């Protein structure tokens, strides 16, 4: 039974998650040849202050561009 874990920033609507679950299920059925009833999709909503890239929280404002001289 394929289980797909989707981690993304919080704020998506139920309709968006429903559509994504359908698309991911359809793709998994095509790619793996399993029945749709075997595909599970788990959504994890992550707040931007709980996610960091390159040591910077995603909730932090972007750094200003370097000054050109």
N, C-alpha and C positions, 0 to 999 in steps of 0.2 A: 504494500500500500504506500504510494508516494505521499509524503507530507511536505508541503512547501511552506517555508517560513518567510514571511514578508515583513521586513523592518523598514519603517518610514516615519517621517516626521508626522506628528499628530496634526489633525485638521482636515483629513479627507472625509467626505460624506459617506453615509451608508450606501448611497447609490454608486459612488465611485468604487468602493470596496466590492460591492456586488458585481459590478462590471469587470473589475480586475480578477475576481475569483472565477468568473465565467471564462475569461480569456485564458487564464493560467490553466484551468482545468481542461479546456479544449486543446491547448497546446500539449499538455502532458499526455492526454489520450492519444493524440496523433504521434507524438515522438516515442512513447513507450508502449503503445498498444494495450493499455490497461483500460478497464471500464471507468467511466466517470465516477461511479459510486465508490471507487477505490481511492480517489484523489482527495486529499485534505489540504486546505489552505488555512494557515494561521496568520493572523494579522497582529503585529506588535506596533503600537503607536508610541513613538519616542518623542519626548519634548526636546526642543532644540538645545536647552541647557543641559541635557543628559547625553549629548553626542558631541564629540570633538574630532576635528580633522587637523592633522599636523600640529597638534598641541594647542589648538584654539577651539573654544566652544563655538558651536554653530550659532548660538544666540548672540555672540559678541559682534559688534559692528565690524565691517571689514576695515583693515588697516588702510590708511590713506596712501595713495600712490607716491612713490619716491619723488622728491623735488628734482626737476631737471635744471641743470645750470648752463 
